[in-house]
């Protein structure tokens, strides 16, 4: 099934929804997924070198049994 077909089916289903609770839940879901700000998230991200350092430290802390 193509994305366009899925969208049309969802639009038809959404048009038929009468329950206020379901509509509010869908609206909350929509707002949560539209609020992602990549630039803001990138400001607090760690570098590749920091990731490697943390991963190495974590792996060395594990008890490896042979």
mmJSON file of the N, C-alpha and C atoms, coordinates in Angstrom:
{"data_MODEL":{"atom_site":{
"group_PDB":["ATOM","ATOM","ATOM","ATOM","ATOM","ATOM","ATOM","ATOM","ATOM","ATOM","ATOM","ATOM","ATOM","ATOM","ATOM","ATOM","ATOM","ATOM","ATOM","ATOM","ATOM","ATOM","ATOM","ATOM","ATOM","ATOM","ATOM","ATOM","ATOM","ATOM","ATOM","ATOM","ATOM","ATOM","ATOM","ATOM","ATOM","ATOM","ATOM","ATOM","ATOM","ATOM","ATOM","ATOM","ATOM","ATOM","ATOM","ATOM","ATOM","ATOM","ATOM","ATOM","ATOM","ATOM","ATOM","ATOM","ATOM","ATOM","ATOM","ATOM","ATOM","ATOM","ATOM","ATOM","ATOM","ATOM","ATOM","ATOM","ATOM","ATOM","ATOM","ATOM","ATOM","ATOM","ATOM","ATOM","ATOM","ATOM","ATOM","ATOM","ATOM","ATOM","ATOM","ATOM","ATOM","ATOM","ATOM","ATOM","ATOM","ATOM","ATOM","ATOM","ATOM","ATOM","ATOM","ATOM","ATOM","ATOM","ATOM","ATOM","ATOM","ATOM","ATOM","ATOM","ATOM","ATOM","ATOM","ATOM","ATOM","ATOM","ATOM","ATOM","ATOM","ATOM","ATOM","ATOM","ATOM","ATOM","ATOM","ATOM","ATOM","ATOM","ATOM","ATOM","ATOM","ATOM","ATOM","ATOM","ATOM","ATOM","ATOM","ATOM","ATOM","ATOM","ATOM","ATOM","ATOM","ATOM","ATOM","ATOM","ATOM","ATOM","ATOM","ATOM","ATOM","ATOM","ATOM","ATOM","ATOM","ATOM","ATOM","ATOM","ATOM","ATOM","ATOM","ATOM","ATOM","ATOM","ATOM","ATOM","ATOM","ATOM","ATOM","ATOM","ATOM","ATOM","ATOM","ATOM","ATOM","ATOM","ATOM","ATOM","ATOM","ATOM","ATOM","ATOM","ATOM","ATOM","ATOM","ATOM","ATOM","ATOM","ATOM","ATOM","ATOM","ATOM","ATOM","ATOM","ATOM","ATOM","ATOM","ATOM","ATOM","ATOM","ATOM","ATOM","ATOM","ATOM"],
"id":[1,2,3,4,5,6,7,8,9,10,11,12,13,14,15,16,17,18,19,20,21,22,23,24,25,26,27,28,29,30,31,32,33,34,35,36,37,38,39,40,41,42,43,44,45,46,47,48,49,50,51,52,53,54,55,56,57,58,59,60,61,62,63,64,65,66,67,68,69,70,71,72,73,74,75,76,77,78,79,80,81,82,83,84,85,86,87,88,89,90,91,92,93,94,95,96,97,98,99,100,101,102,103,104,105,106,107,108,109,110,111,112,113,114,115,116,117,118,119,120,121,122,123,124,125,126,127,128,129,130,131,132,133,134,135,136,137,138,139,140,141,142,143,144,145,146,147,148,149,150,151,152,153,154,155,156,157,158,159,160,161,162,163,164,165,166,167,168,169,170,171,172,173,174,175,176,177,178,179,180,181,182,183,184,185,186,187,188,189,190,191,192,193,194,195,196,197,198],
"type_symbol":["N","C","C","N","C","C","N","C","C","N","C","C","N","C","C","N","C","C","N","C","C","N","C","C","N","C","C","N","C","C","N","C","C","N","C","C","N","C","C","N","C","C","N","C","C","N","C","C","N","C","C","N","C","C","N","C","C","N","C","C","N","C","C","N","C","C","N","C","C","N","C","C","N","C","C","N","C","C","N","C","C","N","C","C","N","C","C","N","C","C","N","C","C","N","C","C","N","C","C","N","C","C","N","C","C","N","C","C","N","C","C","N","C","C","N","C","C","N","C","C","N","C","C","N","C","C","N","C","C","N","C","C","N","C","C","N","C","C","N","C","C","N","C","C","N","C","C","N","C","C","N","C","C","N","C","C","N","C","C","N","C","C","N","C","C","N","C","C","N","C","C","N","C","C","N","C","C","N","C","C","N","C","C","N","C","C","N","C","C","N","C","C","N","C","C","N","C","C"],
"label_atom_id":["N","CA","C","N","CA","C","N","CA","C","N","CA","C","N","CA","C","N","CA","C","N","CA","C","N","CA","C","N","CA","C","N","CA","C","N","CA","C","N","CA","C","N","CA","C","N","CA","C","N","CA","C","N","CA","C","N","CA","C","N","CA","C","N","CA","C","N","CA","C","N","CA","C","N","CA","C","N","CA","C","N","CA","C","N","CA","C","N","CA","C","N","CA","C","N","CA","C","N","CA","C","N","CA","C","N","CA","C","N","CA","C","N","CA","C","N","CA","C","N","CA","C","N","CA","C","N","CA","C","N","CA","C","N","CA","C","N","CA","C","N","CA","C","N","CA","C","N","CA","C","N","CA","C","N","CA","C","N","CA","C","N","CA","C","N","CA","C","N","CA","C","N","CA","C","N","CA","C","N","CA","C","N","CA","C","N","CA","C","N","CA","C","N","CA","C","N","CA","C","N","CA","C","N","CA","C","N","CA","C","N","CA","C","N","CA","C","N","CA","C","N","CA","C","N","CA","C","N","CA","C"],
"label_alt_id":[null,null,null,null,null,null,null,null,null,null,null,null,null,null,null,null,null,null,null,null,null,null,null,null,null,null,null,null,null,null,null,null,null,null,null,null,null,null,null,null,null,null,null,null,null,null,null,null,null,null,null,null,null,null,null,null,null,null,null,null,null,null,null,null,null,null,null,null,null,null,null,null,null,null,null,null,null,null,null,null,null,null,null,null,null,null,null,null,null,null,null,null,null,null,null,null,null,null,null,null,null,null,null,null,null,null,null,null,null,null,null,null,null,null,null,null,null,null,null,null,null,null,null,null,null,null,null,null,null,null,null,null,null,null,null,null,null,null,null,null,null,null,null,null,null,null,null,null,null,null,null,null,null,null,null,null,null,null,null,null,null,null,null,null,null,null,null,null,null,null,null,null,null,null,null,null,null,null,null,null,null,null,null,null,null,null,null,null,null,null,null,null,null,null,null,null,null,null],
"label_comp_id":["UNK","UNK","UNK","UNK","UNK","UNK","UNK","UNK","UNK","UNK","UNK","UNK","UNK","UNK","UNK","UNK","UNK","UNK","UNK","UNK","UNK","UNK","UNK","UNK","UNK","UNK","UNK","UNK","UNK","UNK","UNK","UNK","UNK","UNK","UNK","UNK","UNK","UNK","UNK","UNK","UNK","UNK","UNK","UNK","UNK","UNK","UNK","UNK","UNK","UNK","UNK","UNK","UNK","UNK","UNK","UNK","UNK","UNK","UNK","UNK","UNK","UNK","UNK","UNK","UNK","UNK","UNK","UNK","UNK","UNK","UNK","UNK","UNK","UNK","UNK","UNK","UNK","UNK","UNK","UNK","UNK","UNK","UNK","UNK","UNK","UNK","UNK","UNK","UNK","UNK","UNK","UNK","UNK","UNK","UNK","UNK","UNK","UNK","UNK","UNK","UNK","UNK","UNK","UNK","UNK","UNK","UNK","UNK","UNK","UNK","UNK","UNK","UNK","UNK","UNK","UNK","UNK","UNK","UNK","UNK","UNK","UNK","UNK","UNK","UNK","UNK","UNK","UNK","UNK","UNK","UNK","UNK","UNK","UNK","UNK","UNK","UNK","UNK","UNK","UNK","UNK","UNK","UNK","UNK","UNK","UNK","UNK","UNK","UNK","UNK","UNK","UNK","UNK","UNK","UNK","UNK","UNK","UNK","UNK","UNK","UNK","UNK","UNK","UNK","UNK","UNK","UNK","UNK","UNK","UNK","UNK","UNK","UNK","UNK","UNK","UNK","UNK","UNK","UNK","UNK","UNK","UNK","UNK","UNK","UNK","UNK","UNK","UNK","UNK","UNK","UNK","UNK","UNK","UNK","UNK","UNK","UNK","UNK"],
"label_asym_id":["A","A","A","A","A","A","A","A","A","A","A","A","A","A","A","A","A","A","A","A","A","A","A","A","A","A","A","A","A","A","A","A","A","A","A","A","A","A","A","A","A","A","A","A","A","A","A","A","A","A","A","A","A","A","A","A","A","A","A","A","A","A","A","A","A","A","A","A","A","A","A","A","A","A","A","A","A","A","A","A","A","A","A","A","A","A","A","A","A","A","A","A","A","A","A","A","A","A","A","A","A","A","A","A","A","A","A","A","A","A","A","A","A","A","A","A","A","A","A","A","A","A","A","A","A","A","A","A","A","A","A","A","A","A","A","A","A","A","A","A","A","A","A","A","A","A","A","A","A","A","A","A","A","A","A","A","A","A","A","A","A","A","A","A","A","A","A","A","A","A","A","A","A","A","A","A","A","A","A","A","A","A","A","A","A","A","A","A","A","A","A","A","A","A","A","A","A","A"],
"label_entity_id":["1","1","1","1","1","1","1","1","1","1","1","1","1","1","1","1","1","1","1","1","1","1","1","1","1","1","1","1","1","1","1","1","1","1","1","1","1","1","1","1","1","1","1","1","1","1","1","1","1","1","1","1","1","1","1","1","1","1","1","1","1","1","1","1","1","1","1","1","1","1","1","1","1","1","1","1","1","1","1","1","1","1","1","1","1","1","1","1","1","1","1","1","1","1","1","1","1","1","1","1","1","1","1","1","1","1","1","1","1","1","1","1","1","1","1","1","1","1","1","1","1","1","1","1","1","1","1","1","1","1","1","1","1","1","1","1","1","1","1","1","1","1","1","1","1","1","1","1","1","1","1","1","1","1","1","1","1","1","1","1","1","1","1","1","1","1","1","1","1","1","1","1","1","1","1","1","1","1","1","1","1","1","1","1","1","1","1","1","1","1","1","1","1","1","1","1","1","1"],
"label_seq_id":[1,1,1,2,2,2,3,3,3,4,4,4,5,5,5,6,6,6,7,7,7,8,8,8,9,9,9,10,10,10,11,11,11,12,12,12,13,13,13,14,14,14,15,15,15,16,16,16,17,17,17,18,18,18,19,19,19,20,20,20,21,21,21,22,22,22,23,23,23,24,24,24,25,25,25,26,26,26,27,27,27,28,28,28,29,29,29,30,30,30,31,31,31,32,32,32,33,33,33,34,34,34,35,35,35,36,36,36,37,37,37,38,38,38,39,39,39,40,40,40,41,41,41,42,42,42,43,43,43,44,44,44,45,45,45,46,46,46,47,47,47,48,48,48,49,49,49,50,50,50,51,51,51,52,52,52,53,53,53,54,54,54,55,55,55,56,56,56,57,57,57,58,58,58,59,59,59,60,60,60,61,61,61,62,62,62,63,63,63,64,64,64,65,65,65,66,66,66],
"pdbx_PDB_ins_code":[null,null,null,null,null,null,null,null,null,null,null,null,null,null,null,null,null,null,null,null,null,null,null,null,null,null,null,null,null,null,null,null,null,null,null,null,null,null,null,null,null,null,null,null,null,null,null,null,null,null,null,null,null,null,null,null,null,null,null,null,null,null,null,null,null,null,null,null,null,null,null,null,null,null,null,null,null,null,null,null,null,null,null,null,null,null,null,null,null,null,null,null,null,null,null,null,null,null,null,null,null,null,null,null,null,null,null,null,null,null,null,null,null,null,null,null,null,null,null,null,null,null,null,null,null,null,null,null,null,null,null,null,null,null,null,null,null,null,null,null,null,null,null,null,null,null,null,null,null,null,null,null,null,null,null,null,null,null,null,null,null,null,null,null,null,null,null,null,null,null,null,null,null,null,null,null,null,null,null,null,null,null,null,null,null,null,null,null,null,null,null,null,null,null,null,null,null,null],
"Cartn_x":[0.852,0.0,0.897,0.628,1.449,1.138,2.041,1.87,0.648,0.456,-0.691,-2.009,-2.065,-3.268,-3.513,-2.442,-2.572,-3.072,-2.54,-2.97,-4.457,-4.913,-6.331,-7.205,-6.778,-7.541,-7.583,-6.454,-6.421,-7.308,-7.304,-8.153,-9.623,-9.99,-11.377,-11.749,-10.859,-11.134,-11.238,-10.302,-10.297,-11.571,-12.068,-13.316,-14.503,-14.429,-15.55,-15.478,-14.346,-14.179,-15.064,-15.836,-16.737,-16.307,-15.522,-15.139,-14.144,-14.52,-13.661,-12.334,-12.357,-11.135,-10.135,-10.607,-9.73,-9.182,-10.021,-9.587,-8.531,-8.742,-7.762,-6.445,-6.504,-5.281,-4.513,-5.23,-4.584,-3.958,-4.641,-4.118,-2.856,-2.86,-1.683,-0.514,-0.786,0.243,0.822,-0.039,0.389,1.291,0.916,1.69,3.051,3.105,4.376,5.354,4.864,5.749,6.092,5.409,5.734,6.658,6.931,7.696,9.187,9.655,11.061,11.879,12.885,13.764,15.169,15.573,16.853,18.018,17.993,19.097,19.223,18.091,18.113,18.668,18.262,18.759,20.249,20.711,22.116,23.014,22.49,23.267,23.682,22.855,23.167,23.7,23.928,24.418,25.903,26.346,27.769,28.442,29.744,30.492,30.756,31.202,31.532,32.679,33.658,34.782,34.325,33.409,32.883,32.087,31.32,30.577,31.523,32.576,33.567,34.211,34.564,35.193,34.262,32.991,32.026,31.757,31.659,31.392,32.558,33.763,34.959,35.029,34.78,34.794,33.759,32.561,31.503,31.873,32.381,32.744,33.87,34.812,35.911,35.427,34.308,33.777,33.026,32.681,31.945,32.873,32.311,33.076,32.918,33.99,33.958,34.404,33.559,33.892,34.193,35.216,35.582,35.059],
"Cartn_y":[-1.176,0.0,1.239,2.153,3.357,4.34,5.257,6.284,7.142,7.472,8.297,7.601,6.296,5.526,5.481,5.301,5.284,6.627,7.709,9.046,9.249,8.821,8.977,8.18,6.949,6.123,6.76,7.308,7.968,9.207,9.965,11.163,10.773,9.732,9.255,8.798,8.043,7.556,8.726,9.67,10.815,11.642,11.746,12.485,11.823,10.516,9.796,9.719,10.112,10.022,11.063,10.611,11.489,11.655,10.713,10.689,11.813,12.701,13.831,13.385,12.304,11.802,11.371,10.654,10.198,11.395,12.363,13.559,14.314,14.445,15.127,14.364,13.04,12.236,12.386,12.38,12.563,13.95,14.947,16.306,16.428,15.816,15.825,15.127,13.995,13.264,14.13,14.808,15.668,16.789,17.404,18.516,18.054,16.864,16.337,16.091,15.619,15.263,16.446,17.534,18.725,19.662,19.362,20.294,19.975,19.015,18.651,19.723,20.232,21.261,20.683,20.331,19.664,20.522,21.815,22.698,22.768,22.804,22.864,21.553,20.426,19.133,18.985,19.532,19.43,20.18,21.232,22.014,21.178,20.221,19.408,18.024,17.789,16.479,16.328,15.075,14.819,14.542,14.761,14.548,13.056,12.714,11.319,10.837,11.717,11.342,11.078,11.907,11.711,10.419,10.115,8.862,7.665,7.721,6.635,6.485,7.591,7.576,6.936,7.359,6.811,5.329,4.957,3.558,2.679,3.127,2.37,2.217,3.29,3.252,2.264,2.287,1.38,-0.074,-0.343,-1.716,-2.246,-1.402,-1.825,-2.082,-1.478,-1.668,-2.983,-3.631,-4.894,-6.044,-7.024,-8.228,-9.209,-9.451,-10.356,-11.723,-12.715,-14.09,-14.89,-15.689,-16.544,-17.932],
"Cartn_z":[0.0,0.0,0.0,-0.873,-0.985,0.144,0.331,1.363,1.056,-0.2,-0.581,-0.247,-0.502,-0.188,1.308,2.083,3.54,4.057,3.502,3.92,3.652,2.483,2.13,3.091,3.414,4.354,5.734,6.176,7.48,7.506,6.431,6.353,6.416,5.697,5.732,7.139,7.776,9.128,10.1,9.993,10.898,10.746,9.544,9.305,9.982,10.183,10.785,12.313,12.896,14.35,15.026,16.011,16.753,18.212,18.718,20.132,20.437,21.365,21.715,22.32,23.075,23.696,22.629,21.637,20.555,19.791,19.519,18.796,19.599,20.905,21.756,21.805,21.867,21.879,20.567,19.456,18.153,18.038,18.546,18.501,19.348,20.526,21.39,20.695,20.08,19.335,18.214,17.489,16.383,16.888,17.98,18.53,19.037,19.623,20.123,18.98,17.879,16.776,15.883,16.002,15.227,15.985,17.234,18.055,18.084,17.298,17.307,16.605,17.302,16.744,16.644,15.425,15.216,15.698,15.398,15.8,17.317,17.992,19.455,20.03,19.469,19.934,19.659,18.548,18.171,19.149,19.768,20.735,21.937,22.342,23.516,23.15,21.869,21.426,21.745,21.84,22.072,20.729,20.699,19.464,19.262,18.071,17.769,18.65,18.89,19.748,21.18,21.678,23.028,23.109,22.065,22.029,22.073,21.293,21.274,22.65,23.271,24.596,25.631,25.637,26.599,26.356,25.086,24.753,25.166,24.879,25.267,26.78,27.496,28.96,29.483,28.903,29.331,29.05,27.855,27.502,28.388,28.732,29.614,31.039,31.412,32.761,32.911,31.808,31.861,32.209,32.883,33.203,32.048,31.347,30.206,30.655,30.509,30.887,29.63,29.716,28.58,28.783],
"occupancy":[1.0,1.0,1.0,1.0,1.0,1.0,1.0,1.0,1.0,1.0,1.0,1.0,1.0,1.0,1.0,1.0,1.0,1.0,1.0,1.0,1.0,1.0,1.0,1.0,1.0,1.0,1.0,1.0,1.0,1.0,1.0,1.0,1.0,1.0,1.0,1.0,1.0,1.0,1.0,1.0,1.0,1.0,1.0,1.0,1.0,1.0,1.0,1.0,1.0,1.0,1.0,1.0,1.0,1.0,1.0,1.0,1.0,1.0,1.0,1.0,1.0,1.0,1.0,1.0,1.0,1.0,1.0,1.0,1.0,1.0,1.0,1.0,1.0,1.0,1.0,1.0,1.0,1.0,1.0,1.0,1.0,1.0,1.0,1.0,1.0,1.0,1.0,1.0,1.0,1.0,1.0,1.0,1.0,1.0,1.0,1.0,1.0,1.0,1.0,1.0,1.0,1.0,1.0,1.0,1.0,1.0,1.0,1.0,1.0,1.0,1.0,1.0,1.0,1.0,1.0,1.0,1.0,1.0,1.0,1.0,1.0,1.0,1.0,1.0,1.0,1.0,1.0,1.0,1.0,1.0,1.0,1.0,1.0,1.0,1.0,1.0,1.0,1.0,1.0,1.0,1.0,1.0,1.0,1.0,1.0,1.0,1.0,1.0,1.0,1.0,1.0,1.0,1.0,1.0,1.0,1.0,1.0,1.0,1.0,1.0,1.0,1.0,1.0,1.0,1.0,1.0,1.0,1.0,1.0,1.0,1.0,1.0,1.0,1.0,1.0,1.0,1.0,1.0,1.0,1.0,1.0,1.0,1.0,1.0,1.0,1.0,1.0,1.0,1.0,1.0,1.0,1.0,1.0,1.0,1.0,1.0,1.0,1.0],
"B_iso_or_equiv":[0.0,0.0,0.0,0.0,0.0,0.0,0.0,0.0,0.0,0.0,0.0,0.0,0.0,0.0,0.0,0.0,0.0,0.0,0.0,0.0,0.0,0.0,0.0,0.0,0.0,0.0,0.0,0.0,0.0,0.0,0.0,0.0,0.0,0.0,0.0,0.0,0.0,0.0,0.0,0.0,0.0,0.0,0.0,0.0,0.0,0.0,0.0,0.0,0.0,0.0,0.0,0.0,0.0,0.0,0.0,0.0,0.0,0.0,0.0,0.0,0.0,0.0,0.0,0.0,0.0,0.0,0.0,0.0,0.0,0.0,0.0,0.0,0.0,0.0,0.0,0.0,0.0,0.0,0.0,0.0,0.0,0.0,0.0,0.0,0.0,0.0,0.0,0.0,0.0,0.0,0.0,0.0,0.0,0.0,0.0,0.0,0.0,0.0,0.0,0.0,0.0,0.0,0.0,0.0,0.0,0.0,0.0,0.0,0.0,0.0,0.0,0.0,0.0,0.0,0.0,0.0,0.0,0.0,0.0,0.0,0.0,0.0,0.0,0.0,0.0,0.0,0.0,0.0,0.0,0.0,0.0,0.0,0.0,0.0,0.0,0.0,0.0,0.0,0.0,0.0,0.0,0.0,0.0,0.0,0.0,0.0,0.0,0.0,0.0,0.0,0.0,0.0,0.0,0.0,0.0,0.0,0.0,0.0,0.0,0.0,0.0,0.0,0.0,0.0,0.0,0.0,0.0,0.0,0.0,0.0,0.0,0.0,0.0,0.0,0.0,0.0,0.0,0.0,0.0,0.0,0.0,0.0,0.0,0.0,0.0,0.0,0.0,0.0,0.0,0.0,0.0,0.0,0.0,0.0,0.0,0.0,0.0,0.0],
"pdbx_formal_charge":[null,null,null,null,null,null,null,null,null,null,null,null,null,null,null,null,null,null,null,null,null,null,null,null,null,null,null,null,null,null,null,null,null,null,null,null,null,null,null,null,null,null,null,null,null,null,null,null,null,null,null,null,null,null,null,null,null,null,null,null,null,null,null,null,null,null,null,null,null,null,null,null,null,null,null,null,null,null,null,null,null,null,null,null,null,null,null,null,null,null,null,null,null,null,null,null,null,null,null,null,null,null,null,null,null,null,null,null,null,null,null,null,null,null,null,null,null,null,null,null,null,null,null,null,null,null,null,null,null,null,null,null,null,null,null,null,null,null,null,null,null,null,null,null,null,null,null,null,null,null,null,null,null,null,null,null,null,null,null,null,null,null,null,null,null,null,null,null,null,null,null,null,null,null,null,null,null,null,null,null,null,null,null,null,null,null,null,null,null,null,null,null,null,null,null,null,null,null],
"auth_seq_id":[1,1,1,2,2,2,3,3,3,4,4,4,5,5,5,6,6,6,7,7,7,8,8,8,9,9,9,10,10,10,11,11,11,12,12,12,13,13,13,14,14,14,15,15,15,16,16,16,17,17,17,18,18,18,19,19,19,20,20,20,21,21,21,22,22,22,23,23,23,24,24,24,25,25,25,26,26,26,27,27,27,28,28,28,29,29,29,30,30,30,31,31,31,32,32,32,33,33,33,34,34,34,35,35,35,36,36,36,37,37,37,38,38,38,39,39,39,40,40,40,41,41,41,42,42,42,43,43,43,44,44,44,45,45,45,46,46,46,47,47,47,48,48,48,49,49,49,50,50,50,51,51,51,52,52,52,53,53,53,54,54,54,55,55,55,56,56,56,57,57,57,58,58,58,59,59,59,60,60,60,61,61,61,62,62,62,63,63,63,64,64,64,65,65,65,66,66,66],
"auth_comp_id":["UNK","UNK","UNK","UNK","UNK","UNK","UNK","UNK","UNK","UNK","UNK","UNK","UNK","UNK","UNK","UNK","UNK","UNK","UNK","UNK","UNK","UNK","UNK","UNK","UNK","UNK","UNK","UNK","UNK","UNK","UNK","UNK","UNK","UNK","UNK","UNK","UNK","UNK","UNK","UNK","UNK","UNK","UNK","UNK","UNK","UNK","UNK","UNK","UNK","UNK","UNK","UNK","UNK","UNK","UNK","UNK","UNK","UNK","UNK","UNK","UNK","UNK","UNK","UNK","UNK","UNK","UNK","UNK","UNK","UNK","UNK","UNK","UNK","UNK","UNK","UNK","UNK","UNK","UNK","UNK","UNK","UNK","UNK","UNK","UNK","UNK","UNK","UNK","UNK","UNK","UNK","UNK","UNK","UNK","UNK","UNK","UNK","UNK","UNK","UNK","UNK","UNK","UNK","UNK","UNK","UNK","UNK","UNK","UNK","UNK","UNK","UNK","UNK","UNK","UNK","UNK","UNK","UNK","UNK","UNK","UNK","UNK","UNK","UNK","UNK","UNK","UNK","UNK","UNK","UNK","UNK","UNK","UNK","UNK","UNK","UNK","UNK","UNK","UNK","UNK","UNK","UNK","UNK","UNK","UNK","UNK","UNK","UNK","UNK","UNK","UNK","UNK","UNK","UNK","UNK","UNK","UNK","UNK","UNK","UNK","UNK","UNK","UNK","UNK","UNK","UNK","UNK","UNK","UNK","UNK","UNK","UNK","UNK","UNK","UNK","UNK","UNK","UNK","UNK","UNK","UNK","UNK","UNK","UNK","UNK","UNK","UNK","UNK","UNK","UNK","UNK","UNK","UNK","UNK","UNK","UNK","UNK","UNK"],
"auth_asym_id":["A","A","A","A","A","A","A","A","A","A","A","A","A","A","A","A","A","A","A","A","A","A","A","A","A","A","A","A","A","A","A","A","A","A","A","A","A","A","A","A","A","A","A","A","A","A","A","A","A","A","A","A","A","A","A","A","A","A","A","A","A","A","A","A","A","A","A","A","A","A","A","A","A","A","A","A","A","A","A","A","A","A","A","A","A","A","A","A","A","A","A","A","A","A","A","A","A","A","A","A","A","A","A","A","A","A","A","A","A","A","A","A","A","A","A","A","A","A","A","A","A","A","A","A","A","A","A","A","A","A","A","A","A","A","A","A","A","A","A","A","A","A","A","A","A","A","A","A","A","A","A","A","A","A","A","A","A","A","A","A","A","A","A","A","A","A","A","A","A","A","A","A","A","A","A","A","A","A","A","A","A","A","A","A","A","A","A","A","A","A","A","A","A","A","A","A","A","A"],
"auth_atom_id":["N","CA","C","N","CA","C","N","CA","C","N","CA","C","N","CA","C","N","CA","C","N","CA","C","N","CA","C","N","CA","C","N","CA","C","N","CA","C","N","CA","C","N","CA","C","N","CA","C","N","CA","C","N","CA","C","N","CA","C","N","CA","C","N","CA","C","N","CA","C","N","CA","C","N","CA","C","N","CA","C","N","CA","C","N","CA","C","N","CA","C","N","CA","C","N","CA","C","N","CA","C","N","CA","C","N","CA","C","N","CA","C","N","CA","C","N","CA","C","N","CA","C","N","CA","C","N","CA","C","N","CA","C","N","CA","C","N","CA","C","N","CA","C","N","CA","C","N","CA","C","N","CA","C","N","CA","C","N","CA","C","N","CA","C","N","CA","C","N","CA","C","N","CA","C","N","CA","C","N","CA","C","N","CA","C","N","CA","C","N","CA","C","N","CA","C","N","CA","C","N","CA","C","N","CA","C","N","CA","C","N","CA","C","N","CA","C","N","CA","C","N","CA","C","N","CA","C","N","CA","C"],
"pdbx_PDB_model_num":[1,1,1,1,1,1,1,1,1,1,1,1,1,1,1,1,1,1,1,1,1,1,1,1,1,1,1,1,1,1,1,1,1,1,1,1,1,1,1,1,1,1,1,1,1,1,1,1,1,1,1,1,1,1,1,1,1,1,1,1,1,1,1,1,1,1,1,1,1,1,1,1,1,1,1,1,1,1,1,1,1,1,1,1,1,1,1,1,1,1,1,1,1,1,1,1,1,1,1,1,1,1,1,1,1,1,1,1,1,1,1,1,1,1,1,1,1,1,1,1,1,1,1,1,1,1,1,1,1,1,1,1,1,1,1,1,1,1,1,1,1,1,1,1,1,1,1,1,1,1,1,1,1,1,1,1,1,1,1,1,1,1,1,1,1,1,1,1,1,1,1,1,1,1,1,1,1,1,1,1,1,1,1,1,1,1,1,1,1,1,1,1,1,1,1,1,1,1]
}}}
